[in-house]
Amino acid sequence: MRDWDAAFNNMAHVEGSGALPAFWAARAAEYRATAPVEEDIPYGDHPRERFDLVWPEGPPKGLAVFVHGGYWMRLDKSFWTDFAEGARVQGWAVCLPSYTLAPEARIGVMTGQIARAVMVAAGRVDGPIRLSGHSAGGHLVSRMLCDDSPLDEATLARISHTLSISGLHDLRPLLQTKMNETLHLDTVEAARESAVLHMPRPRTNLTTWAGGGELPEFIRQARLLAMMWDGLGARTRCRIDGSHNHFTVIEGLKDPTSPITKSLIGSKEDMP
């Protein structure tokens, strides 16, 4: 029988990763000290229902969203501000939301929170919307495209591309992990929150992205959603990116000319 705890244990898989949260926090704080960031914009009443907006020079071309990971249990928007730089330099306003973590909130609640964050941010920034998220954040942005999307129709119509980076799209294996002692998933919620078990919304344009050095389960899940939705009318593609691990795979978002930034906010020709 597969060891599902090991299948999802990125910290054990990547040497030295225990030091990364402190590194990310310091680097993001340094970036915020000089970047044009509007912080802690509320999208609800809970203390974690807040997002930051990183503004470009001049009028934005549109809105790019980055939803953080942490297995729905850890971290917040403040660790990732500098990852907005690639899209910002290319002229996009970038929204980075926090959301309530488990065990205080169930994953279904988080799905609704991210939808509200996107809709409030969309009310502040005109133009097309590009969604992205990493790991658990990749799950949350893929849920915005499902047939039961909590987004309103006006916002859905503006989403021109979604990039799920190392996203989890089938949550049922998590039922067999120790993490579920905190997540409190049951079989009904695990199925409801699994994008692979939904029809995609009409006109869905999705890229799944994972590092070639990631744990096999993350590569499987990236390929799985692209394959499933390709057969259900969505425009999908899957990119396995070199030898990147679960943490280095998002570093390119800071670079306005990187392939991953081009995939997020570029033209169709830039998408893998």
ROFI-473731 format. One line per 5 residues: number of its first residue (from 1); their letters; for each residue x, y, z of C-alpha. Coordinates in Angstrom, 1 decimal. Layout:
BEGIN
NUM	a	X/Y/Z | ... $
END
This chain:
BEGIN
1	mrdwd	0.0/0.0/0.0 | 1.3/3.5/-0.9 | 2.6/5.7/1.9 | 0.5/8.7/1.3 | 2.2/10.8/4.1 $
6	aafnn	5.5/10.3/2.2 | 3.8/11.1/-1.1 | 2.9/14.6/0.0 | 5.9/15.4/2.3 | 7.7/18.1/0.4 $
11	mahve	9.7/19.3/3.4 | 11.3/15.8/3.8 | 11.9/15.6/0.0 | 13.8/18.9/-0.3 | 17.0/19.2/1.7 $
16	gsgal	17.2/22.3/3.8 | 13.5/23.3/3.2 | 12.9/23.9/6.9 | 14.7/27.2/6.6 | 12.7/28.4/3.7 $
21	pafwa	9.7/30.0/5.5 | 11.9/32.4/7.4 | 13.9/33.2/4.2 | 10.7/33.8/2.2 | 9.3/36.1/5.0 $
26	araae	12.5/38.2/5.1 | 12.7/38.5/1.4 | 9.1/39.5/1.0 | 9.3/42.1/3.7 | 12.4/43.6/2.0 $
31	yrata	10.4/43.8/-1.2 | 7.4/45.5/0.5 | 9.7/48.2/1.8 | 10.2/49.6/-1.7 | 7.4/48.2/-3.9 $
36	pveed	4.1/49.9/-4.6 | 2.0/47.7/-2.4 | -1.4/48.4/-0.9 | -1.7/46.1/2.1 | -4.6/44.5/4.0 $
41	ipygd	-7.5/45.3/1.8 | -10.6/43.6/3.3 | -12.8/41.2/1.4 | -14.7/39.9/4.4 | -14.9/40.2/8.2 $
46	hprer	-12.5/37.5/9.3 | -9.0/38.9/10.2 | -7.4/36.7/7.5 | -9.9/37.9/4.8 | -7.4/40.4/3.5 $
51	fdlvw	-5.4/40.8/0.3 | -2.5/42.9/-0.8 | -2.4/44.6/-4.2 | 0.9/45.3/-5.9 | 0.6/48.0/-8.5 $
56	pegpp	2.4/48.4/-11.7 | 3.7/51.7/-13.2 | 0.8/53.2/-15.0 | -2.7/51.9/-15.6 | -2.8/48.1/-15.1 $
61	kglav	-3.2/45.8/-18.2 | -5.4/43.6/-15.9 | -5.5/41.7/-12.7 | -3.2/38.8/-11.8 | -3.9/36.7/-8.7 $
66	fvhgg	-1.4/34.6/-6.8 | -2.9/32.3/-4.1 | -0.3/30.8/-1.7 | 0.1/27.2/-0.6 | 0.9/25.6/2.8 $
71	ywmrl	-1.4/22.6/2.7 | -4.4/24.9/3.7 | -2.8/24.9/7.2 | 0.2/27.3/7.1 | 1.5/30.6/5.9 $
76	dksfw	-0.2/33.8/4.6 | 0.1/36.4/1.9 | 3.0/38.2/3.6 | 5.5/35.4/2.6 | 5.0/35.9/-1.2 $
81	tdfae	4.9/39.6/-2.0 | 8.1/39.5/-4.1 | 6.6/36.8/-6.4 | 4.4/39.6/-7.8 | 7.3/41.3/-9.4 $
86	garvq	7.3/39.4/-12.8 | 3.7/40.3/-13.6 | 4.0/43.8/-12.1 | 6.9/44.7/-14.3 | 4.8/43.5/-17.3 $
91	gwavc	2.1/46.0/-16.3 | -0.3/43.9/-14.3 | -1.8/44.6/-10.8 | -1.2/41.6/-8.6 | -3.5/40.4/-5.9 $
96	lpsyt	-2.1/38.2/-3.1 | -4.9/37.0/-0.7 | -4.8/35.3/2.7 | -7.5/32.9/3.7 | -8.6/31.2/6.9 $
101	lapea	-6.5/28.1/7.6 | -7.4/24.6/8.9 | -8.5/23.5/11.4 | -10.4/26.8/11.9 | -11.9/26.5/8.4 $
106	rigvm	-12.7/23.7/6.2 | -11.3/23.6/2.6 | -14.8/24.4/1.2 | -14.8/27.6/3.2 | -11.4/28.5/1.8 $
111	tgqia	-12.8/28.0/-1.8 | -15.5/30.6/-1.0 | -13.0/33.0/0.5 | -10.8/33.0/-2.5 | -13.8/33.6/-4.8 $
116	ravmv	-14.7/36.6/-2.7 | -11.1/37.9/-2.7 | -11.0/37.6/-6.5 | -14.4/39.4/-6.9 | -13.4/42.3/-4.6 $
121	aagrv	-10.0/42.7/-6.3 | -11.7/42.6/-9.7 | -13.9/45.5/-8.6 | -10.7/47.5/-8.1 | -8.8/46.6/-11.3 $
126	dgpir	-10.3/46.6/-14.8 | -9.3/44.3/-17.7 | -8.7/40.6/-18.0 | -8.0/38.4/-15.0 | -5.3/35.8/-14.7 $
131	lsghs	-5.4/33.4/-11.8 | -2.4/31.5/-10.3 | -1.8/29.5/-7.2 | 0.9/27.2/-5.8 | 0.2/23.8/-4.2 $
136	agghl	-2.9/24.3/-2.1 | -3.3/27.6/-3.9 | -3.2/25.7/-7.2 | -6.1/23.7/-5.9 | -8.0/26.8/-4.9 $
141	vsrml	-7.7/28.6/-8.2 | -8.6/25.5/-10.1 | -11.8/25.3/-8.1 | -12.7/28.8/-9.5 | -13.1/27.1/-12.9 $
146	cddsp	-15.4/24.2/-11.9 | -19.1/23.9/-12.7 | -20.0/24.9/-9.2 | -17.7/27.9/-9.1 | -18.6/30.4/-6.4 $
151	ldeat	-17.5/33.3/-8.7 | -20.2/35.5/-10.3 | -20.7/35.4/-14.0 | -19.2/38.8/-14.6 | -15.9/37.8/-12.9 $
156	laris	-15.8/34.4/-14.6 | -16.2/36.1/-18.0 | -13.0/38.1/-17.4 | -10.8/35.1/-16.5 | -8.7/34.5/-19.6 $
161	htlsi	-6.1/32.0/-18.2 | -5.5/30.1/-15.0 | -2.1/28.7/-13.9 | -2.1/25.9/-11.3 | 1.5/25.4/-10.1 $
166	sglhd	2.1/22.1/-8.3 | -1.6/22.1/-7.6 | -3.6/19.4/-5.9 | -6.7/18.6/-7.9 | -7.7/15.2/-6.4 $
171	lrpll	-8.1/15.5/-2.6 | -9.2/12.0/-2.0 | -5.7/10.6/-1.2 | -5.4/13.1/1.6 | -8.0/11.1/3.5 $
176	qtkmn	-5.3/8.6/4.1 | -2.7/11.1/5.6 | -2.0/12.4/9.0 | -2.6/15.9/7.7 | -6.3/15.0/7.7 $
181	etlhl	-6.3/15.2/11.4 | -6.0/19.0/10.9 | -7.9/19.3/7.5 | -10.9/17.2/8.7 | -11.8/16.2/5.2 $
186	dtvea	-14.5/13.6/4.8 | -15.3/11.6/1.6 | -18.1/14.0/0.6 | -16.0/17.2/0.9 | -12.9/15.6/-0.6 $
191	aresa	-14.9/14.7/-3.7 | -16.7/18.1/-3.8 | -13.3/20.0/-3.6 | -11.5/17.9/-6.2 | -11.5/19.7/-9.5 $
196	vlhmp	-10.9/16.5/-11.4 | -14.4/15.3/-10.4 | -16.0/18.4/-11.8 | -16.9/19.6/-15.3 | -14.9/22.8/-16.2 $
201	rprtn	-16.7/26.0/-16.8 | -17.2/26.9/-20.5 | -14.2/28.7/-22.1 | -11.8/27.4/-19.4 | -8.2/28.0/-20.3 $
206	lttwa	-5.9/26.1/-17.9 | -2.2/25.4/-17.6 | -1.0/23.0/-15.0 | 2.7/23.3/-14.1 | 5.0/21.2/-11.9 $
211	gggel	8.7/20.8/-11.4 | 10.4/17.7/-12.8 | 12.1/17.2/-9.5 | 8.9/17.2/-7.5 | 7.4/14.2/-5.7 $
216	pefir	5.7/12.0/-8.2 | 2.2/12.7/-6.8 | 2.4/16.4/-7.7 | 3.4/15.5/-11.3 | 0.6/13.0/-11.5 $
221	qarll	-1.9/15.5/-10.3 | -0.7/18.2/-12.7 | -1.1/15.7/-15.6 | -4.4/14.4/-14.3 | -6.4/17.6/-14.3 $
226	ammwd	-5.0/18.7/-17.7 | -5.9/15.3/-19.2 | -9.4/15.1/-17.6 | -10.5/18.6/-18.5 | -9.0/18.3/-22.0 $
231	glgar	-11.7/15.7/-22.7 | -14.4/17.9/-21.2 | -14.1/20.9/-23.5 | -11.4/23.0/-21.7 | -8.3/24.3/-23.4 $
236	trcri	-5.5/22.7/-21.3 | -1.8/22.1/-21.3 | 0.6/20.6/-18.8 | 4.2/21.7/-18.3 | 6.8/19.7/-16.4 $
241	dgshn	9.5/22.2/-15.7 | 13.1/20.9/-15.8 | 14.4/19.6/-12.5 | 12.7/22.2/-10.2 | 11.4/21.0/-6.9 $
246	hftvi	8.2/22.0/-5.1 | 9.8/25.2/-3.9 | 12.0/26.4/-6.7 | 9.3/25.9/-9.3 | 7.7/29.3/-8.4 $
251	eglkd	10.9/31.3/-8.3 | 10.5/32.3/-12.0 | 7.4/34.4/-11.1 | 9.8/37.1/-9.9 | 11.3/37.4/-13.4 $
256	ptspi	9.2/39.3/-16.0 | 10.8/37.3/-18.8 | 10.7/33.8/-17.4 | 8.6/31.0/-19.0 | 6.3/30.7/-16.0 $
261	tksli	5.6/34.5/-15.9 | 4.9/34.4/-19.6 | 2.6/31.5/-19.2 | 0.7/33.4/-16.5 | 0.3/36.8/-18.2 $
266	gsked	1.6/36.4/-21.7 | -0.3/35.8/-25.0 | -1.5/32.5/-26.2 | 1.8/32.0/-28.0 | 3.7/32.3/-24.7 $
271	mp	1.7/29.4/-23.1 | 3.3/26.0/-23.3 $
END
